[in-house]
Amino acid sequence: MTAPLFLVDPGDLDGLGVDDAVDLVGPEAHHAATVVRLEVGEEVLVADGQGARVLTEAAEVGRDLVRLRVRQRADEPEPSLRLTLVQALSKDGRDEDAVEAATELGVDGVVPWQADRSIVRWKGPKVDKGLRKWANVIERAAKQSRRGRWPRLDELVTSQGLAERFAGATPFVLHEDATTPLATADLPTEGEVLLVVGPEGGISPQELERFVAAGGVPVRLGTQVLRASTAGPAAVSVLSARDRWR
């Protein structure tokens, strides 16, 4: 069984080598001791969410502090080609399902999008609440998949703000009427690729026109019509198979 992964603050793993100590404290220590029931001698992965990751062995286990000894570094370098999922807010938690699966599949960034046809609306205090929920989803999925470098979660964007975000990136807009398959679309070797996924009602004609004018490339995955929860992860998988999984 793969060793469980726990999170420490950025910088806590900097410069650590074999036999150096790293401590889990607070909720992470409590989870390791009481939920995972970690025992002395067991292996543990520790990451800072920004690419630093070490394989360790438990030396002391307590509810308030778990002391670990580094056995080897297992850092996760930043990819030359970054994949960012732009996920429209969707009902019944399908947007969160998409973020969870995309995180497990290795997406590098997540952007929540208030699309014209999104039934779910983040306004006022709902914005911060929604971002916290998505951040928690990313954390759980990143730990599940043992990632050392976690996806960056951006602020909520409108359709206009998203079009402005296209500058300097390669934006692919998933659309059922597109003729270009994502599997054969021109893919850069570096920089950022945006994968834009609409809500249940799809991307409006006005949004599509705006996105194309800003440089967006309409693409399709296949002949099937996918839910909001599966389209994004499927797109991440297609591009990963063409680049980082090879």
C-alpha positions as CSV (number, residue, x, y, z in Angstrom):
1,M,0.0,0.0,0.0
2,T,1.3,3.5,-0.9
3,A,2.3,5.6,2.1
4,P,-0.2,8.2,3.1
5,L,0.6,11.9,2.4
6,F,0.4,14.8,4.8
7,L,0.8,18.5,4.3
8,V,3.3,20.9,5.9
9,D,3.7,24.7,5.3
10,P,5.7,25.9,2.3
11,G,9.3,26.1,3.2
12,D,9.2,23.4,5.9
13,L,10.9,20.9,3.7
14,D,13.5,23.2,2.1
15,G,17.1,21.9,2.5
16,L,16.1,18.7,4.3
17,G,18.2,15.6,3.6
18,V,18.3,12.0,4.7
19,D,17.9,11.5,8.5
20,D,16.7,15.1,9.0
21,A,13.5,15.5,11.1
22,V,10.2,17.0,10.0
23,D,7.2,17.4,12.3
24,L,3.5,17.1,11.7
25,V,1.5,19.3,14.1
26,G,-2.1,20.4,14.6
27,P,-4.8,18.8,12.5
28,E,-2.3,16.8,10.4
29,A,-0.7,15.2,13.5
30,H,-4.1,14.4,14.9
31,H,-5.2,12.8,11.7
32,A,-2.0,10.8,11.4
33,A,-2.3,9.5,15.0
34,T,-6.0,9.0,15.5
35,V,-7.5,8.4,12.0
36,V,-4.7,6.8,10.0
37,R,-3.4,5.3,13.3
38,L,0.2,5.7,12.2
39,E,2.8,3.6,14.0
40,V,6.5,4.1,14.6
41,G,8.5,2.7,11.7
42,E,5.8,3.2,9.1
43,E,6.5,5.2,5.9
44,V,4.9,8.6,5.4
45,L,5.0,11.0,2.4
46,V,5.1,14.7,3.3
47,A,4.6,17.6,0.9
48,D,4.3,21.3,1.0
49,G,1.9,21.6,-2.0
50,Q,4.5,23.5,-4.0
51,G,6.6,20.7,-5.3
52,A,8.7,19.7,-2.3
53,R,8.0,16.1,-1.2
54,V,9.9,13.6,1.0
55,L,9.5,10.0,1.9
56,T,9.9,9.6,5.7
57,E,9.6,7.1,8.5
58,A,7.7,7.7,11.7
59,A,10.0,8.1,14.7
60,E,7.5,9.4,17.3
61,V,3.7,9.4,17.1
62,G,1.5,11.6,19.3
63,R,-1.9,13.4,18.9
64,D,-0.3,16.8,18.9
65,L,3.1,16.0,17.3
66,V,4.3,13.4,14.9
67,R,8.1,13.3,14.3
68,L,9.3,11.9,11.1
69,R,12.8,11.1,9.7
70,V,13.5,11.7,6.0
71,R,14.5,8.7,4.0
72,Q,14.6,10.2,0.6
73,R,13.5,13.3,-1.4
74,A,10.7,12.8,-3.9
75,D,10.3,16.3,-5.2
76,E,7.8,17.0,-8.0
77,P,9.2,19.5,-10.5
78,E,7.0,22.1,-12.2
79,P,5.8,20.9,-15.6
80,S,6.9,22.8,-18.7
81,L,3.3,22.6,-20.0
82,R,0.7,23.6,-17.4
83,L,-2.9,22.4,-17.7
84,T,-5.6,24.6,-16.1
85,L,-9.2,23.5,-15.8
86,V,-11.7,26.3,-16.2
87,Q,-14.8,24.7,-14.7
88,A,-18.2,26.4,-14.9
89,L,-20.2,26.4,-11.7
90,S,-22.7,23.4,-12.0
91,K,-25.5,22.1,-9.9
92,D,-25.6,18.9,-7.7
93,G,-21.9,19.2,-6.9
94,R,-20.8,18.2,-10.4
95,D,-18.4,21.0,-10.6
96,E,-16.7,19.7,-7.4
97,D,-16.7,16.2,-8.8
98,A,-14.9,17.5,-11.9
99,V,-12.3,19.4,-9.7
100,E,-11.7,16.3,-7.6
101,A,-11.1,14.0,-10.6
102,A,-9.0,16.6,-12.5
103,T,-6.8,17.0,-9.4
104,E,-6.2,13.3,-9.1
105,L,-5.3,13.2,-12.8
106,G,-2.7,15.9,-12.4
107,V,-4.2,19.2,-13.4
108,D,-2.0,22.2,-12.5
109,G,-4.6,24.9,-12.0
110,V,-8.4,25.3,-11.4
111,V,-10.5,28.4,-12.3
112,P,-14.1,28.6,-11.1
113,W,-16.2,30.2,-13.8
114,Q,-19.6,31.9,-13.4
115,A,-21.0,31.1,-16.9
116,D,-24.1,32.7,-18.3
117,R,-26.0,29.5,-18.1
118,S,-24.7,28.4,-14.7
119,I,-27.7,27.5,-12.4
120,V,-25.5,27.8,-9.4
121,R,-24.6,31.4,-8.5
122,W,-21.8,32.6,-6.2
123,K,-22.6,36.0,-4.9
124,G,-21.6,37.9,-1.8
125,P,-20.5,35.5,1.0
126,K,-21.1,32.5,-1.3
127,V,-18.0,33.4,-3.2
128,D,-15.6,32.8,-0.2
129,K,-17.7,29.8,0.9
130,G,-17.5,28.2,-2.6
131,L,-13.8,28.8,-2.9
132,R,-13.2,27.2,0.5
133,K,-15.2,24.1,-0.6
134,W,-13.2,23.8,-3.8
135,A,-9.9,24.3,-1.9
136,N,-10.9,21.4,0.4
137,V,-11.8,19.2,-2.6
138,I,-8.4,19.9,-4.1
139,E,-6.6,19.1,-0.8
140,R,-8.4,15.8,-0.4
141,A,-7.8,14.8,-4.0
142,A,-4.2,15.9,-3.9
143,K,-3.6,13.8,-0.8
144,Q,-5.4,10.8,-2.3
145,S,-3.2,10.9,-5.4
146,R,0.0,11.6,-3.3
147,R,0.8,14.8,-5.2
148,G,3.7,17.0,-4.1
149,R,2.6,19.9,-6.3
150,W,-1.0,20.9,-5.8
151,P,-3.2,22.8,-8.3
152,R,-3.5,26.5,-7.9
153,L,-7.1,27.7,-7.2
154,D,-7.8,31.0,-8.9
155,E,-10.5,33.5,-8.0
156,L,-14.0,33.3,-9.5
157,V,-14.2,34.7,-13.0
158,T,-17.0,36.0,-15.2
159,S,-17.2,35.2,-18.9
160,Q,-15.6,38.6,-19.7
161,G,-12.9,38.0,-17.1
162,L,-12.2,34.6,-18.6
163,A,-11.8,36.0,-22.1
164,E,-9.3,38.4,-20.7
165,R,-7.5,35.4,-19.1
166,F,-6.9,33.9,-22.5
167,A,-4.0,36.3,-23.2
168,G,-0.7,34.4,-23.1
169,A,-2.3,31.0,-22.9
170,T,-3.6,28.3,-25.3
171,P,-7.3,28.2,-24.6
172,F,-9.3,25.2,-25.7
173,V,-13.1,25.6,-25.4
174,L,-15.0,22.4,-25.2
175,H,-18.1,22.7,-27.4
176,E,-20.4,20.1,-28.8
177,D,-20.5,21.8,-32.3
178,A,-16.7,22.0,-32.6
179,T,-15.1,20.1,-35.5
180,T,-11.6,19.9,-34.2
181,P,-10.9,16.9,-31.9
182,L,-8.9,17.8,-28.8
183,A,-6.9,14.7,-29.4
184,T,-5.4,16.3,-32.6
185,A,-5.5,20.0,-31.8
186,D,-2.1,21.8,-31.9
187,L,-0.5,21.6,-28.5
188,P,2.4,23.7,-27.3
189,T,5.3,22.2,-25.5
190,E,5.4,24.8,-22.8
191,G,3.3,27.6,-21.2
192,E,-0.3,27.2,-20.1
193,V,-3.3,25.4,-21.6
194,L,-6.8,26.4,-20.5
195,L,-9.5,23.8,-20.8
196,V,-12.8,25.6,-20.7
197,V,-15.8,23.4,-19.7
198,G,-19.3,24.9,-19.6
199,P,-22.3,24.2,-17.3
200,E,-25.2,21.9,-17.8
201,G,-26.9,24.2,-20.3
202,G,-23.7,24.6,-22.3
203,I,-21.8,27.6,-23.4
204,S,-24.0,30.3,-24.8
205,P,-23.5,31.6,-28.4
206,Q,-22.5,35.0,-27.0
207,E,-19.9,33.4,-24.8
208,L,-18.5,31.3,-27.6
209,E,-18.3,34.3,-29.9
210,R,-16.5,36.3,-27.2
211,F,-14.1,33.4,-26.5
212,V,-13.2,32.8,-30.2
213,A,-12.6,36.5,-30.6
214,A,-10.2,36.4,-27.7
215,G,-8.3,33.5,-29.2
216,G,-10.2,30.5,-27.9
217,V,-10.1,27.3,-30.0
218,P,-13.4,25.3,-30.0
219,V,-12.7,21.6,-29.6
220,R,-14.6,18.4,-29.0
221,L,-13.8,15.2,-27.1
222,G,-15.9,12.8,-29.1
223,T,-19.5,12.1,-30.2
224,Q,-20.8,11.6,-26.7
225,V,-22.4,14.4,-24.7
226,L,-20.6,14.4,-21.3
227,R,-21.8,15.8,-18.0
228,A,-20.1,18.8,-16.4
229,S,-18.5,16.4,-13.9
230,T,-16.7,14.2,-16.6
231,A,-15.9,16.5,-19.5
232,G,-13.0,18.4,-17.7
233,P,-11.3,15.2,-16.3
234,A,-11.6,13.6,-19.7
235,A,-10.0,16.6,-21.4
236,V,-7.2,16.6,-18.8
237,S,-6.6,12.9,-19.6
238,V,-6.5,13.4,-23.3
239,L,-3.8,16.1,-23.1
240,S,-1.9,14.3,-20.4
241,A,-1.7,11.2,-22.7
242,R,-0.2,13.5,-25.4
243,D,2.3,15.1,-23.1
244,R,3.2,14.2,-19.5
245,W,2.1,10.5,-19.5
246,R,4.3,9.6,-22.5
